[in-house]
Amino acid sequence: MCISLADPTTYRSQYMMIETYLRTQCENCTILRYPGILYEHLRVFRKYIFENNAFPVSGQHLEFAIESSSMADIAQGTACIAYAPTTRHRNNVYKLTGPQLLTLEEVSARVLTCLQRDDAELNLIDLNALEQILYESIGNKEHVAFLLEVWGLQQKSMAGGRFEITRDLEALTGQSGKTLNEYFEDDKVQDVFRSPMPTPFVV
């Protein structure tokens, strides 16, 4: 089901209300936003990839570009703000993204390549089927709704989103952050995707 970004029940609207409240109540408020896709989000597809040797992606959104980043990079940027003098970052808004703006098709293909599944394929499905796959992996409808919204897949208009990479992370940490390929170079990440054990949901 598609939703409007102006809908007060969306997570985006709720976040904006929280930001507005913080700005009015805190004199030295720093707002930190993270991108639509955290690399860690992709763990929810691990079971499907293992069982089907494929990556499920909405056929309606193949060319939809969205920013992404590693949670470790987000944490590093947060730490830089937390340990810096308050006056350095007060009243600023930072949007921390990785160095690449990828389409959902590119994200899906790179995951399979990084997992060395050269014979795997993209499985084009509709949004309802994708929602069911996510639910079977996560087991919580609210978490599923959250992911679909932050990935931009429930918007009525793709033009309504403002997805772009920024250099805010580099300004804070001196580094542009990991690419998706670099994230999968970590042996621990590879182990997570190959493990039969479930992993906690990442927000």
Disulfide bonds with the S-S distance in Angstrom:
none
